[in-house]
Amino acid sequence: MAFTYILRCADGTFYAGSTVDLGRRLEEHQAGLGSAYTSRRLPVTLVWSAEFARIDDAFGWEKRIQGWSHAKRRAFMDGGLDGVRGWSARTRAAGR
C-alpha cells in the first residue's frame, strides 16, 4: 500500500507528500526530518490522506496536488474531486 497525504503546517500552509508508511512519515515530519519545508513550519497536522495500491499512483497524486493553489487544496479536502471541478485556469478564464 501507498499513501498521498496533506499536512497543515503551523503557519497555515499545506504540504503534500507520498509514502509507503504513513505513520513513520508523519513521525519524521514531526521530528523535523520529513522535509526542509515542514521542518521550518512545525508542528504539522495530517488533514487529508488517501490510500493507493501502488506508490506510483500515490506519487502522481502528490505531484498533482503540489501544483494546486492553497484555495484549491482546501476545496479538495472539503469536497473531494467534486470540490475542485471547474478549477482549471482555462475553465475559470472562460467564466469571467
C-alpha positions in Angstrom: 0.0 0.0 0.0 1.0 3.6 -0.5 -0.4 6.9 0.6 -0.8 10.5 -0.6 -1.2 13.0 2.3 -1.7 16.7 3.0 -0.3 18.3 6.1 -1.3 21.6 7.6 1.8 23.5 8.8 1.9 25.8 11.8 1.9 28.8 9.5 -1.3 27.7 7.8 0.3 26.4 4.6 -0.3 22.9 3.2 2.3 20.3 2.3 1.6 17.4 0.0 3.6 14.2 0.1 3.5 10.4 -0.6 4.9 7.4 1.2 4.6 3.7 1.7 4.5 4.1 5.6 2.2 6.9 6.6 2.8 6.6 10.4 6.5 6.6 10.1 6.5 9.5 7.6 4.3 11.6 10.0 6.7 10.9 12.8 9.6 12.0 10.6 7.8 15.3 9.8 7.0 16.0 13.4 10.7 15.3 14.4 11.8 17.9 11.7 13.2 15.2 9.5 10.4 14.9 6.9 11.4 17.7 4.6 13.1 21.1 4.7 9.7 22.8 4.1 7.9 21.2 7.1 10.9 21.3 9.4 10.7 25.1 9.3 6.9 25.1 10.0 6.4 22.8 12.9 4.2 21.4 14.3 2.3 19.8 11.3 -1.1 18.1 11.4 -2.4 15.5 9.0 -5.5 16.9 7.4 -6.1 14.5 4.4 -4.8 11.2 3.2 -5.7 8.6 0.6 -4.5 5.0 0.2 -3.4 3.6 -3.2 -2.4 0.1 -4.3 0.8 1.4 -6.0 3.3 4.0 -5.0 3.4 5.5 -8.5 -0.3 6.3 -8.2 0.3 7.9 -4.8 3.2 9.9 -6.2 1.2 11.0 -9.2 -1.5 12.5 -6.8 1.2 14.1 -4.8 2.6 15.9 -7.8 -0.9 16.9 -9.0 -1.8 18.4 -5.6 1.5 20.2 -5.3 0.6 22.1 -8.4 -2.6 23.4 -6.8 -3.2 26.7 -5.0 -3.9 26.8 -1.3 -7.6 27.5 -2.0 -7.8 24.6 -4.4 -6.2 22.2 -1.8 -8.7 23.4 0.8 -11.6 22.9 -1.6 -10.4 19.4 -2.4 -10.1 18.5 1.3 -13.6 19.8 1.9 -15.3 18.3 -1.1 -13.1 15.8 -2.8 -12.9 15.9 -6.6 -16.4 17.5 -6.8 -15.0 20.4 -4.8 -12.4 21.2 -7.4 -14.4 20.7 -10.6 -14.0 23.8 -12.8 -10.8 25.0 -11.1 -8.7 24.8 -14.2 -7.3 28.1 -15.4 -9.0 27.6 -18.7 -12.4 27.0 -17.1 -12.1 29.9 -14.8 -10.9 32.3 -17.6 -13.9 31.3 -19.7 -16.3 32.2 -16.9 -15.1 35.7 -16.5 
